[in-house]
Amino acid sequence: MEKKEITVWGIHAGEEGQASLLFFNKNVIAIGWKELGNLGNINPDIDTFKTKISEIYPNKKSGSLSRYGNMLYRFVYEMRIDDLVVFPSQTDRLIYIGRITGQYQYSPELDEDYCNTRAVVWNKPYLKTLFTQSALYEIYTAMTLFMVKKHSDEYISAFEGKTGRHKAS
């Protein structure tokens, strides 16, 4: 039997961590972009996402359109159930790792501003000292949503409890 490749994603909860409580109180990850409405209604190709963003935000630069289009497309169509998501919390300065358990949902009833969601089961939080400095640099990017590539093995190992260091209590 072939072992499924685990993709590790990183996510931030707004510029100042505004969505942190939503993440944990509702067991989701969420992104904003409420002006775009239900992202699941956008045709599943990156160019259509870029076009929709440019219609709603006509002053966005071409490079931004590409970056945002890719990010939103990935959130809706590339993330998979059983992928892992890493969330470096600004609130308590801990690292949270969860397993994605649901498909994309448009959920304005959960939070009007962070209405694009995916269900997640969170593991316990981890101290930053569990990870190498290089792995931490990778998840403290300016992007809201991104794929963790270089250090995904560190986060998978922590999630699976295959490390000698301890989780935060």
Number of C-alpha atoms within 10 A of each C-alpha: 3 4 5 8 8 14 19 23 24 22 23 26 23 16 11 11 13 15 20 20 13 16 21 14 8 12 18 24 28 29 20 20 16 16 10 16 15 16 22 14 9 16 12 14 13 21 15 14 23 20 16 18 22 18 12 11 13 11 10 14 10 11 9 13 22 18 13 21 21 19 19 22 22 19 22 20 15 13 21 19 17 18 18 25 26 25 23 23 17 16 11 8 12 18 23 22 25 24 20 22 17 16 15 22 16 19 17 16 9 15 15 12 17 23 22 28 24 24 20 24 20 21 14 14 21 22 15 17 13 19 17 11 10 10 19 16 10 16 23 14 13 10 16 18 24 21 19 20 14 10 17 19 15 16 25 20 11 19 22 10 12 11 15 8 13 13 20 13 7
